[in-house]
Amino acid sequence: MTSTAPAAITIGELEANYSLYCKALKILVSEGRSLKKIQRTVCWNRLETLHNCLPKRYKAPDYLVLCLQREWQAKQGEASQAGAIVPPVG
């Protein structure tokens, strides 16, 4: 019986899918997921790997989450000021 180990992902593949990982992170933040839950995701792992390998080019995932949370809260504030009904987060 032979077992097949998953192929290692290259930095080039990580870079090619960077926008996909950021989009996934944005969805997780918009769903109100906790930081601990987000940290257990594949997108977090991939973003962290990119940051560790190329720190001048890619921000740390915890920084990205913070920025996305601020952006999401600002959108929520704008929607509530406009009189829209905002669903609860969490």
N, C-alpha and C positions, 0 to 999 in steps of 0.2 A: 504494500500500500504506500503510495506516495502522497505527500502533502505539498500543496502549493502555497508558498508564502506570497503575500501581496507585494506587488512591485513597488519599489520606492518611488516617490514622486520627486521630480526634479525641480530646481528653482525656476527654470523656464516655464514649466507647467504651472507652478504656483503663481508666477507673475502673469501668465496668460489668463488665469482665472481670478485675479485679484478683484475685479469689479463684481464678480459673482459672489465672492466671500463677503464683500462689503454690503451687497444687497441682502444677503442672508442675515447679516448682523443687524441691518436696519429693520428687517422684518421682526427679528427677535426682540429688539428694543421696542418697536411699535406694539408688540403683543404684551408688553409689560413684564417680560421675563426677568428674573433676578440675575444679578451678575454671576452668582455661583452656577446657575443653570446655563447661562451663556458660555461660561468658561469650560463647560463639558462638551461643547459642540465641535464638530469638525472644522467649521469656518474659523472659530477662535484658534484652534490648533494651527491651521494653515496661516492665518494672519500673524500669529506669534512666531512661526518659523520664518516667514518673510522678514519680519522686523528684526529677529535675531541675526539673520544672515546679511541683511541689507538695511541697517538701522537709519542710515542717512536718507534712504529712499522711501521707506515704509514706516508709518507711525505704529506705536504699540497698540495692540487691540484694546487695552483698557482705556487709552486716550480716545480711540475711535468711539467706544461705547459712550464715554462721557460727552463727546461732541454730539453724537446722535441723540442722547437723552435730552440735552439742552435744546436741540433742534425740534424734537418731538414736543417738548413742553412748551416751546414758543408757539408752535402750530396749534396746540391745544388752547393756549391763552388767546390767540387770535380768533379761533373759532368760537370760544365762549364770549368774547367781546362782541362778536358779530351777531350774537343771539342764537347761534346754532346749538343743537343738543349734542353734547360731547359724551360718548360712552365712557364708563369708568375703566380705568386701567388697572389690571391686577387680577 
